[in-house]
């Protein structure tokens, strides 16, 4: 007996949904691999940059920046 799956509104899903996600030709498979590789290259690059340039004192700098504008805020009546 086939396994029937339903979407969030209770409608049955068609069985051909898996076919639409598979690459059909050689060029399509190549583009899928290139896109996947580019995505993971960006993930690794962004995470590496965040690790290399992480500043643990970053949050306290916001407090110092806000302290500069407190006198201006009181002058303007805010």
C-alpha positions as CSV (number, residue, x, y, z in Angstrom):
1,X,0.0,0.0,0.0
2,X,1.5,3.4,-0.9
3,X,2.4,5.9,1.8
4,X,0.1,8.9,1.3
5,X,1.5,12.2,2.7
6,X,-0.4,15.4,3.3
7,X,0.6,19.1,3.2
8,X,-0.1,21.5,6.0
9,X,-3.6,22.2,4.8
10,X,-4.6,18.5,4.7
11,X,-4.3,18.1,0.9
12,X,-2.7,14.9,-0.3
13,X,0.7,15.3,-2.0
14,X,1.3,13.9,-5.4
15,X,3.9,11.1,-5.8
16,X,5.9,12.9,-8.6
17,X,7.3,15.6,-6.3
18,X,10.6,13.7,-6.0
19,X,11.0,13.6,-9.8
20,X,10.9,17.4,-10.0
21,X,13.8,17.9,-7.6
22,X,16.2,15.5,-9.4
23,X,18.4,17.0,-12.1
24,X,17.4,15.8,-15.6
25,X,20.5,16.1,-17.7
26,X,24.3,16.2,-17.4
27,X,24.4,20.0,-17.4
28,X,21.8,20.2,-14.7
29,X,23.7,17.8,-12.5
30,X,26.9,19.8,-13.1
31,X,25.1,23.1,-12.2
32,X,23.6,21.5,-9.1
33,X,27.1,20.4,-7.9
34,X,28.6,23.8,-8.7
35,X,25.8,25.6,-6.9
36,X,26.1,23.3,-3.9
37,X,29.9,23.7,-3.8
38,X,29.6,27.5,-4.0
39,X,27.1,27.6,-1.2
40,X,29.3,25.6,1.1
41,X,32.4,27.6,0.1
42,X,30.5,30.7,1.2
43,X,29.4,29.1,4.5
44,X,33.0,28.1,5.3
45,X,34.4,31.5,4.2
46,X,31.9,33.5,6.3
47,X,32.3,31.3,9.4
48,X,36.1,31.5,9.0
49,X,36.0,35.3,8.8
50,X,33.8,35.4,11.9
51,X,36.2,33.3,13.8
52,X,39.3,35.2,12.7
53,X,37.9,38.7,13.3
54,X,35.8,37.9,16.4
55,X,36.0,40.7,19.0
56,X,34.8,39.6,22.4
57,X,34.6,43.2,23.6
58,X,32.2,44.2,20.8
59,X,29.0,44.5,22.9
60,X,30.6,47.0,25.3
61,X,31.4,49.3,22.4
62,X,27.7,49.7,21.8
63,X,27.4,51.0,25.3
64,X,30.2,53.5,24.8
65,X,28.6,54.6,21.5
66,X,25.2,55.1,23.2
67,X,26.8,57.1,26.0
68,X,28.0,59.6,23.4
69,X,24.5,60.4,22.4
70,X,22.9,60.7,25.9
71,X,23.8,64.4,26.3
72,X,22.4,65.1,22.9
73,X,19.3,63.3,23.8
74,X,18.8,65.3,27.0
75,X,19.4,68.6,25.1
76,X,16.8,67.8,22.6
77,X,14.4,66.7,25.3
78,X,14.1,63.1,24.4
